Amino acid sequence: MSLECKRCSELPVFKKKDINVCILVPTKHHIAPVKSELENENLSYSIDEDVFIAQETNLEQIVQIFDKMNLSYIEKRDIRLMPLDRFTDLDFKNLKYLRTLQYWMDVFSGKDFLYILENSSLITMFHAIVNPYTGEIYDYEALTRGAREDNSIMPPNELFEKARSMDLLFFLDRICRETVIRNASEQNITKKIFINFIPTSIYDPEKCLKSTDEALKKYNLNPENVVFEVVETEYIEDYYHLNNILSYYKDKGYGTALDDIGSGYSTIASLLSLDTDYMKIDMDLIKNIDKNIENQQKVRMYIQIAKENHIISLAEGVETKEELDILMEMGIELVQGYYFAKPSEIPPKTLLNQ
């Protein structure tokens, strides 16, 4: 029997039409307006206290009815819907389909996103990371974009926001990692490759990262040339769990990196509690750093902490020679930014400024 996690491996499938829909409203005040809207649409329903059962209907139609009611964010969060097969009784087994109204609204407005997931329609962009003292490309960070059915691009912030709102972050994070691994192999990259991952999408690294390990073996990527980079660090609450993930990767020979240092979430204590190989300093600290004394002090501190703890420091978002010069004077070890190269599907072999 397969123990593969369905949140990582399966997209949700539910019947949309000719079903019953259970509707839970948060207060007695919502009963009258919901009754009115269902009756306006000539929909049959039963009601018991504050629970409606709309009968033989269309789930998307029910969602659209609520969408027209100009509900507040709190109401969209507290009203809950659950699709039911017409011939299935309401019982505990159905609870896995119980979701907020906001969730179902996101599902039906996220058809482009679901197309991307169903078809693994992802594009990998490779962004050069540079040794500023030799001018050589040290490695590449792999960045993911979504390709909609009309070939337009869904940027990463929208891609991951959709995944979060539709509870599909586990699935998206997995296929992103595996797509990057395949594309890095197809591009014959021999340097290190930074692969992003979101720790909140991993329960147990041994189980949740099994398919990632298998992909690395399948495409013959050397563990020493792979660095797994923690992203969305503002969502990290459990540093013990994150260290378990980082230790899992390091035990297998991979490198690890922490993103967005200095972005507001991270403190010296949190940085030192994590066993990581690379520390990426947030681009907001790097922008115009040659003119910002306060940011210079912060970056100097992070670089010093990194050196004392045998962590490689990397500055993101370098766009000017002036920014680069002061970072090199501070002793930064690696840099990344548009000053050197822009992300590209084909890894750049040469840099804009050498």
C-alpha positions as a Markdown table, in Angstrom:
| # | Residue | x | y | z |
|---|---|---|---|---|
| 1 | Met | 0.0 | 0.0 | 0.0 |
| 2 | Ser | 1.4 | 3.4 | -1.0 |
| 3 | Leu | 2.0 | 5.8 | 1.8 |
| 4 | Glu | 2.5 | 8.8 | -0.5 |
| 5 | Cys | 0.9 | 11.9 | 0.9 |
| 6 | Lys | -2.1 | 12.9 | -1.2 |
| 7 | Arg | -1.6 | 16.7 | -0.4 |
| 8 | Cys | 1.7 | 16.4 | -2.3 |
| 9 | Ser | 0.7 | 14.0 | -5.1 |
| 10 | Glu | -3.0 | 14.6 | -5.9 |
| 11 | Leu | -5.0 | 17.6 | -7.0 |
| 12 | Pro | -8.5 | 17.8 | -5.4 |
| 13 | Val | -11.2 | 16.3 | -7.5 |
| 14 | Phe | -14.9 | 17.0 | -6.7 |
| 15 | Lys | -18.1 | 16.8 | -8.6 |
| 16 | Lys | -19.4 | 20.2 | -9.4 |
| 17 | Lys | -22.9 | 19.6 | -10.8 |
| 18 | Asp | -26.0 | 17.7 | -9.8 |
| 19 | Ile | -25.0 | 17.5 | -6.2 |
| 20 | Asn | -26.2 | 18.7 | -2.8 |
| 21 | Val | -24.3 | 21.5 | -1.1 |
| 22 | Cys | -24.1 | 21.8 | 2.6 |
| 23 | Ile | -23.9 | 25.5 | 3.7 |
| 24 | Leu | -22.9 | 26.5 | 7.2 |
| 25 | Val | -23.6 | 30.1 | 8.1 |
| 26 | Pro | -21.9 | 31.7 | 11.1 |
| 27 | Thr | -24.9 | 33.5 | 12.7 |
| 28 | Lys | -28.6 | 33.5 | 12.8 |
| 29 | His | -28.5 | 36.9 | 11.0 |
| 30 | His | -27.3 | 35.1 | 7.8 |
| 31 | Ile | -30.2 | 32.7 | 7.6 |
| 32 | Ala | -32.8 | 35.1 | 6.0 |
| 33 | Pro | -30.5 | 36.6 | 3.3 |
| 34 | Val | -29.2 | 33.1 | 2.3 |
| 35 | Lys | -32.8 | 31.8 | 2.1 |
| 36 | Ser | -33.8 | 34.8 | 0.0 |
| 37 | Glu | -30.9 | 34.3 | -2.5 |
| 38 | Leu | -31.5 | 30.5 | -2.8 |
| 39 | Glu | -35.3 | 31.1 | -3.5 |
| 40 | Asn | -34.5 | 33.9 | -6.0 |
| 41 | Glu | -32.5 | 31.2 | -7.9 |
| 42 | Asn | -35.4 | 28.7 | -7.6 |
| 43 | Leu | -33.1 | 26.3 | -5.7 |
| 44 | Ser | -34.6 | 23.7 | -3.5 |
| 45 | Tyr | -33.1 | 23.5 | 0.0 |
| 46 | Ser | -33.7 | 22.2 | 3.5 |
| 47 | Ile | -32.6 | 23.9 | 6.7 |
| 48 | Asp | -31.8 | 22.8 | 10.2 |
| 49 | Glu | -30.8 | 25.5 | 12.6 |
| 50 | Asp | -28.0 | 27.3 | 10.7 |
| 51 | Val | -27.2 | 24.5 | 8.3 |
| 52 | Phe | -28.6 | 24.6 | 4.7 |
| 53 | Ile | -28.7 | 21.7 | 2.3 |
| 54 | Ala | -29.1 | 23.1 | -1.2 |
| 55 | Gln | -30.4 | 20.2 | -3.3 |
| 56 | Glu | -29.5 | 18.9 | -6.8 |
| 57 | Thr | -27.5 | 22.0 | -7.6 |
| 58 | Asn | -24.3 | 23.3 | -9.1 |
| 59 | Leu | -21.4 | 24.1 | -6.6 |
| 60 | Glu | -20.1 | 27.0 | -8.8 |
| 61 | Gln | -23.6 | 28.4 | -9.0 |
| 62 | Ile | -23.8 | 28.4 | -5.2 |
| 63 | Val | -20.5 | 30.2 | -4.9 |
| 64 | Gln | -21.6 | 32.8 | -7.5 |
| 65 | Ile | -24.8 | 33.5 | -5.4 |
| 66 | Phe | -22.6 | 34.3 | -2.4 |
| 67 | Asp | -20.3 | 36.3 | -4.5 |
| 68 | Lys | -23.1 | 38.7 | -5.5 |
| 69 | Met | -24.0 | 39.3 | -1.8 |
| 70 | Asn | -21.1 | 41.7 | -1.2 |
| 71 | Leu | -19.9 | 39.8 | 1.9 |
| 72 | Ser | -17.0 | 40.9 | 4.1 |
| 73 | Tyr | -13.7 | 39.1 | 4.2 |
| 74 | Ile | -14.7 | 37.7 | 7.7 |
| 75 | Glu | -18.0 | 36.4 | 6.3 |
| 76 | Lys | -16.3 | 34.7 | 3.4 |
| 77 | Arg | -13.9 | 33.1 | 5.9 |
| 78 | Asp | -16.7 | 32.0 | 8.3 |
| 79 | Ile | -19.3 | 30.7 | 5.8 |
| 80 | Arg | -18.4 | 27.2 | 4.9 |
| 81 | Leu | -19.5 | 25.0 | 2.0 |
| 82 | Met | -19.3 | 21.2 | 1.5 |
| 83 | Pro | -20.2 | 19.4 | -1.7 |
| 84 | Leu | -22.1 | 16.2 | -1.2 |
| 85 | Asp | -23.1 | 13.4 | -3.6 |
| 86 | Arg | -26.9 | 13.4 | -3.8 |
| 87 | Phe | -26.9 | 9.8 | -2.6 |
| 88 | Thr | -24.4 | 10.3 | 0.3 |
| 89 | Asp | -25.5 | 11.0 | 3.8 |
| 90 | Leu | -23.9 | 13.8 | 5.7 |
| 91 | Asp | -21.4 | 12.1 | 8.0 |
| 92 | Phe | -17.8 | 12.6 | 9.4 |
| 93 | Lys | -16.3 | 11.2 | 6.2 |
| 94 | Asn | -17.5 | 14.2 | 4.3 |
| 95 | Leu | -15.7 | 16.7 | 6.5 |
| 96 | Lys | -12.5 | 16.6 | 4.4 |
| 97 | Tyr | -14.5 | 18.5 | 1.8 |
| 98 | Leu | -15.7 | 21.2 | 4.1 |
| 99 | Arg | -14.0 | 24.5 | 3.1 |
| 100 | Thr | -14.5 | 28.2 | 3.6 |
| 101 | Leu | -16.5 | 30.2 | 1.1 |
| 102 | Gln | -13.3 | 32.1 | 0.3 |
| 103 | Tyr | -11.6 | 28.8 | -0.6 |
| 104 | Trp | -14.3 | 27.9 | -3.1 |
| 105 | Met | -14.3 | 31.4 | -4.6 |
| 106 | Asp | -10.5 | 31.0 | -5.1 |
| 107 | Val | -11.0 | 27.6 | -6.7 |
| 108 | Phe | -13.4 | 28.8 | -9.3 |
| 109 | Ser | -11.4 | 32.0 | -10.0 |
| 110 | Gly | -8.2 | 30.0 | -10.1 |
| 111 | Lys | -8.8 | 28.0 | -13.3 |
| 112 | Asp | -5.5 | 29.3 | -14.9 |
| 113 | Phe | -3.6 | 28.2 | -11.8 |
| 114 | Leu | -5.3 | 24.7 | -11.9 |
| 115 | Tyr | -4.4 | 24.4 | -15.6 |
| 116 | Ile | -0.7 | 25.1 | -14.6 |
| 117 | Leu | -0.8 | 22.4 | -12.0 |
| 118 | Glu | -2.7 | 19.8 | -14.0 |
| 119 | Asn | -0.3 | 20.2 | -16.9 |
| 120 | Ser | 2.9 | 20.9 | -14.9 |
| 121 | Ser | 3.1 | 24.0 | -17.0 |
| 122 | Leu | 6.1 | 25.5 | -15.3 |
| 123 | Ile | 9.1 | 27.5 | -16.6 |
| 124 | Thr | 12.5 | 27.5 | -14.9 |
| 125 | Met | 14.6 | 30.7 | -15.1 |
| 126 | Phe | 18.2 | 30.5 | -14.0 |
| 127 | His | 19.8 | 33.5 | -12.3 |
| 128 | Ala | 23.5 | 33.7 | -12.0 |
| 129 | Ile | 25.2 | 34.0 | -8.6 |
| 130 | Val | 28.7 | 35.5 | -8.9 |
| 131 | Asn | 32.0 | 35.6 | -7.1 |
| 132 | Pro | 32.6 | 39.3 | -7.2 |
| 133 | Tyr | 36.4 | 39.0 | -6.8 |
| 134 | Thr | 37.0 | 36.7 | -9.8 |
| 135 | Gly | 34.0 | 37.8 | -11.9 |
| 136 | Glu | 33.1 | 34.1 | -12.4 |
| 137 | Ile | 29.7 | 32.5 | -12.1 |
| 138 | Tyr | 29.7 | 30.5 | -8.9 |
| 139 | Asp | 26.3 | 28.9 | -9.3 |
| 140 | Tyr | 22.7 | 29.6 | -10.4 |
| 141 | Glu | 19.4 | 30.1 | -8.5 |
| 142 | Ala | 16.5 | 28.4 | -10.2 |
| 143 | Leu | 13.3 | 30.5 | -10.3 |
| 144 | Thr | 9.9 | 29.2 | -11.3 |
| 145 | Arg | 7.1 | 30.9 | -13.4 |
| 146 | Gly | 3.8 | 29.5 | -14.4 |
| 147 | Ala | 2.7 | 29.3 | -18.1 |
| 148 | Arg | -1.1 | 29.8 | -18.5 |
| 149 | Glu | -3.0 | 28.0 | -21.3 |
| 150 | Asp | -2.7 | 31.2 | -23.5 |
| 151 | Asn | 1.1 | 31.1 | -22.9 |
| 152 | Ser | 1.0 | 34.3 | -20.8 |
| 153 | Ile | 3.2 | 34.1 | -17.6 |
| 154 | Met | 1.9 | 33.8 | -14.1 |
| 155 | Pro | 4.6 | 35.4 | -11.8 |
| 156 | Pro | 5.8 | 33.5 | -8.8 |
| 157 | Asn | 4.1 | 35.8 | -6.2 |
| 158 | Glu | 0.7 | 35.1 | -7.8 |
| 159 | Leu | 1.6 | 31.4 | -8.3 |
| 160 | Phe | 2.3 | 30.8 | -4.7 |
| 161 | Glu | -0.4 | 33.1 | -3.4 |
| 162 | Lys | -3.0 | 31.1 | -5.4 |
| 163 | Ala | -1.5 | 27.9 | -4.0 |
| 164 | Arg | -1.8 | 29.1 | -0.5 |
| 165 | Ser | -5.4 | 30.3 | -0.8 |
| 166 | Met | -6.4 | 27.0 | -2.5 |
| 167 | Asp | -4.5 | 24.8 | 0.0 |
| 168 | Leu | -2.3 | 23.5 | -2.9 |
| 169 | Leu | 1.1 | 24.7 | -1.6 |
| 170 | Phe | 2.3 | 21.2 | -0.9 |
| 171 | Phe | 1.5 | 20.1 | -4.4 |
| 172 | Leu | 3.0 | 23.2 | -6.1 |
| 173 | Asp | 6.2 | 23.2 | -4.0 |
| 174 | Arg | 6.8 | 19.5 | -5.0 |
| 175 | Ile | 6.3 | 19.9 | -8.7 |
| 176 | Cys | 8.4 | 23.1 | -8.7 |
| 177 | Arg | 11.4 | 21.3 | -7.1 |
| 178 | Glu | 11.1 | 18.4 | -9.5 |
| 179 | Thr | 10.7 | 20.6 | -12.6 |
| 180 | Val | 13.8 | 22.6 | -11.6 |
| 181 | Ile | 15.8 | 19.4 | -11.2 |
| 182 | Arg | 14.8 | 18.1 | -14.7 |
| 183 | Asn | 15.4 | 21.4 | -16.4 |
| 184 | Ala | 18.8 | 21.9 | -14.7 |
| 185 | Ser | 19.8 | 18.4 | -16.0 |
| 186 | Glu | 18.6 | 19.2 | -19.5 |
| 187 | Gln | 20.7 | 22.4 | -19.5 |
| 188 | Asn | 23.7 | 20.4 | -18.5 |
| 189 | Ile | 24.5 | 22.7 | -15.6 |
| 190 | Thr | 27.7 | 21.6 | -13.9 |
| 191 | Lys | 27.9 | 24.4 | -11.3 |
| 192 | Lys | 25.9 | 24.5 | -8.1 |
| 193 | Ile | 22.1 | 25.1 | -8.4 |
| 194 | Phe | 20.0 | 26.7 | -5.7 |
| 195 | Ile | 16.5 | 25.1 | -5.5 |
| 196 | Asn | 13.9 | 26.9 | -3.5 |
| 197 | Phe | 11.5 | 25.2 | -1.1 |
| 198 | Ile | 8.9 | 26.3 | 1.3 |
| 199 | Pro | 9.4 | 24.5 | 4.7 |
| 200 | Thr | 5.7 | 25.0 | 5.7 |
| 201 | Ser | 4.8 | 22.6 | 2.8 |
| 202 | Ile | 6.8 | 19.7 | 4.4 |
| 203 | Tyr | 5.5 | 17.6 | 7.3 |
| 204 | Asp | 8.1 | 14.9 | 7.5 |
| 205 | Pro | 11.2 | 15.4 | 5.3 |
| 206 | Glu | 11.9 | 11.7 | 4.9 |
| 207 | Lys | 8.4 | 11.2 | 3.4 |
| 208 | Cys | 7.6 | 14.6 | 1.8 |
| 209 | Leu | 11.0 | 14.9 | 0.1 |
| 210 | Lys | 11.2 | 11.3 | -1.2 |
| 211 | Ser | 10.1 | 12.2 | -4.7 |
| 212 | Thr | 12.6 | 15.1 | -4.8 |
| 213 | Asp | 15.4 | 12.7 | -3.8 |
| 214 | Glu | 14.2 | 10.3 | -6.5 |
| 215 | Ala | 14.2 | 13.1 | -9.1 |
| 216 | Leu | 17.8 | 14.0 | -8.2 |
| 217 | Lys | 18.9 | 10.4 | -8.7 |
| 218 | Lys | 17.0 | 10.1 | -11.9 |
| 219 | Tyr | 18.6 | 13.1 | -13.5 |
| 220 | Asn | 22.1 | 12.4 | -12.0 |
| 221 | Leu | 22.5 | 15.7 | -10.1 |
| 222 | Asn | 25.5 | 15.5 | -7.7 |
| 223 | Pro | 24.3 | 16.3 | -4.2 |
| 224 | Glu | 27.4 | 18.5 | -3.7 |
| 225 | Asn | 26.1 | 20.7 | -6.5 |
| 226 | Val | 22.6 | 21.2 | -5.1 |
| 227 | Val | 21.7 | 23.8 | -2.5 |
| 228 | Phe | 18.2 | 23.8 | -1.1 |
| 229 | Glu | 17.1 | 27.3 | -0.3 |
| 230 | Val | 14.5 | 28.2 | 2.3 |
| 231 | Val | 12.1 | 30.8 | 1.0 |
| 232 | Glu | 9.1 | 32.6 | 2.4 |
| 233 | Thr | 10.9 | 32.9 | 5.7 |
| 234 | Glu | 8.3 | 35.3 | 7.1 |
| 235 | Tyr | 6.0 | 32.2 | 7.5 |
| 236 | Ile | 8.5 | 30.3 | 9.6 |
| 237 | Glu | 7.3 | 29.7 | 13.2 |
| 238 | Asp | 8.8 | 26.3 | 14.1 |
| 239 | Tyr | 12.6 | 26.6 | 13.9 |
| 240 | Tyr | 13.1 | 23.1 | 15.3 |
| 241 | His | 11.1 | 21.7 | 12.4 |
| 242 | Leu | 13.1 | 23.7 | 9.9 |
| 243 | Asn | 16.4 | 22.5 | 11.4 |
| 244 | Asn | 15.1 | 18.9 | 11.0 |
| 245 | Ile | 14.6 | 19.6 | 7.2 |
| 246 | Leu | 18.0 | 21.3 | 6.8 |
| 247 | Ser | 19.7 | 18.4 | 8.7 |
| 248 | Tyr | 17.9 | 15.9 | 6.4 |
| 249 | Tyr | 19.3 | 17.7 | 3.3 |
| 250 | Lys | 22.8 | 18.0 | 4.8 |
| 251 | Asp | 22.9 | 14.4 | 5.8 |
| 252 | Lys | 22.3 | 13.5 | 2.2 |
| 253 | Gly | 25.2 | 15.7 | 1.0 |
| 254 | Tyr | 23.2 | 18.7 | -0.2 |
| 255 | Gly | 23.9 | 22.3 | 0.7 |
| 256 | Thr | 21.3 | 24.6 | 2.4 |
| 257 | Ala | 20.6 | 28.3 | 2.3 |
| 258 | Leu | 18.5 | 30.8 | 4.1 |
| 259 | Asp | 16.8 | 33.5 | 2.1 |
| 260 | Asp | 15.8 | 37.1 | 2.9 |
| 261 | Ile | 18.1 | 37.7 | 5.9 |
| 262 | Gly | 17.3 | 41.2 | 7.2 |
| 263 | Ser | 13.8 | 41.3 | 5.7 |
| 264 | Gly | 12.2 | 42.0 | 9.1 |
| 265 | Tyr | 11.4 | 38.4 | 10.2 |
| 266 | Ser | 15.0 | 37.4 | 11.1 |
| 267 | Thr | 17.0 | 38.1 | 14.2 |
| 268 | Ile | 20.5 | 37.2 | 15.1 |
| 269 | Ala | 19.2 | 34.5 | 17.4 |
| 270 | Ser | 17.0 | 32.9 | 14.7 |
| 271 | Leu | 19.8 | 32.9 | 12.2 |
| 272 | Leu | 22.2 | 31.3 | 14.6 |
| 273 | Ser | 19.6 | 28.6 | 15.6 |
| 274 | Leu | 19.6 | 27.3 | 12.0 |
| 275 | Asp | 22.3 | 25.0 | 10.7 |
| 276 | Thr | 22.8 | 26.4 | 7.2 |
| 277 | Asp | 25.6 | 26.8 | 4.6 |
| 278 | Tyr | 24.6 | 30.1 | 2.9 |
| 279 | Met | 23.0 | 33.3 | 4.1 |
| 280 | Lys | 21.2 | 35.4 | 1.5 |
| 281 | Ile | 20.9 | 39.1 | 2.5 |
| 282 | Asp | 17.6 | 40.6 | 1.5 |
| 283 | Met | 17.6 | 42.9 | -1.6 |
| 284 | Asp | 15.8 | 45.7 | 0.3 |
| 285 | Leu | 18.9 | 46.1 | 2.4 |
| 286 | Ile | 21.2 | 46.1 | -0.7 |
| 287 | Lys | 19.3 | 48.7 | -2.8 |
| 288 | Asn | 21.2 | 52.0 | -2.6 |
| 289 | Ile | 23.4 | 50.6 | 0.2 |
| 290 | Asp | 26.2 | 52.9 | -0.9 |
| 291 | Lys | 24.0 | 55.8 | 0.3 |
| 292 | Asn | 22.3 | 54.2 | 3.3 |
| 293 | Ile | 24.5 | 54.2 | 6.4 |
| 294 | Glu | 22.0 | 52.4 | 8.5 |
| 295 | Asn | 21.7 | 49.5 | 6.0 |
| 296 | Gln | 25.5 | 49.4 | 5.8 |
| 297 | Gln | 25.7 | 48.8 | 9.5 |
| 298 | Lys | 23.2 | 46.0 | 9.3 |
| 299 | Val | 24.8 | 44.3 | 6.4 |
| 300 | Arg | 28.3 | 44.5 | 8.0 |
| 301 | Met | 26.8 | 42.8 | 11.1 |
| 302 | Tyr | 25.3 | 40.0 | 9.0 |
| 303 | Ile | 28.5 | 39.4 | 7.1 |
| 304 | Gln | 30.5 | 39.3 | 10.3 |
| 305 | Ile | 28.0 | 36.9 | 11.9 |
| 306 | Ala | 28.2 | 34.7 | 8.8 |
| 307 | Lys | 32.0 | 34.6 | 8.9 |
| 308 | Glu | 32.1 | 33.8 | 12.6 |
| 309 | Asn | 29.7 | 30.8 | 12.0 |
| 310 | His | 31.3 | 29.5 | 8.8 |
| 311 | Ile | 28.3 | 30.6 | 6.7 |
| 312 | Ile | 28.8 | 31.9 | 3.2 |
| 313 | Ser | 27.2 | 35.4 | 2.8 |
| 314 | Leu | 25.4 | 36.3 | -0.5 |
| 315 | Ala | 23.9 | 39.7 | -1.3 |
| 316 | Glu | 20.8 | 39.7 | -3.5 |
| 317 | Gly | 19.6 | 42.5 | -5.8 |
| 318 | Val | 22.9 | 44.1 | -6.7 |
| 319 | Glu | 22.1 | 46.6 | -9.6 |
| 320 | Thr | 24.9 | 49.2 | -9.6 |
| 321 | Lys | 28.7 | 49.3 | -9.4 |
| 322 | Glu | 28.5 | 51.5 | -6.3 |
| 323 | Glu | 26.5 | 48.9 | -4.5 |
| 324 | Leu | 28.9 | 46.2 | -5.5 |
| 325 | Asp | 32.0 | 48.2 | -4.5 |
| 326 | Ile | 30.8 | 48.8 | -0.9 |
| 327 | Leu | 29.7 | 45.2 | -0.5 |
| 328 | Met | 33.2 | 44.0 | -1.6 |
| 329 | Glu | 34.7 | 46.4 | 0.8 |
| 330 | Met | 32.6 | 44.8 | 3.6 |
| 331 | Gly | 33.8 | 41.4 | 2.6 |
| 332 | Ile | 30.7 | 39.9 | 1.0 |
| 333 | Glu | 31.5 | 36.5 | -0.5 |
| 334 | Leu | 28.9 | 36.1 | -3.3 |
| 335 | Val | 26.5 | 38.5 | -5.1 |
| 336 | Gln | 23.5 | 38.2 | -7.3 |
| 337 | Gly | 21.5 | 40.8 | -9.3 |
| 338 | Tyr | 20.7 | 42.6 | -12.6 |
| 339 | Tyr | 24.1 | 44.3 | -12.6 |
| 340 | Phe | 25.5 | 40.9 | -13.7 |
| 341 | Ala | 22.7 | 39.1 | -15.4 |
| 342 | Lys | 18.9 | 38.7 | -15.6 |
| 343 | Pro | 17.1 | 35.4 | -15.1 |
| 344 | Ser | 17.0 | 33.3 | -18.3 |
| 345 | Glu | 15.6 | 29.9 | -19.3 |
| 346 | Ile | 19.1 | 29.2 | -20.7 |
| 347 | Pro | 21.7 | 29.7 | -18.0 |
| 348 | Pro | 24.0 | 32.7 | -18.9 |
| 349 | Lys | 27.6 | 31.7 | -19.6 |
| 350 | Thr | 28.8 | 35.3 | -19.6 |
| 351 | Leu | 28.0 | 38.4 | -17.5 |
| 352 | Leu | 26.9 | 41.9 | -18.4 |
| 353 | Asn | 29.7 | 43.4 | -16.3 |
| 354 | Gln | 33.0 | 41.5 | -15.8 |
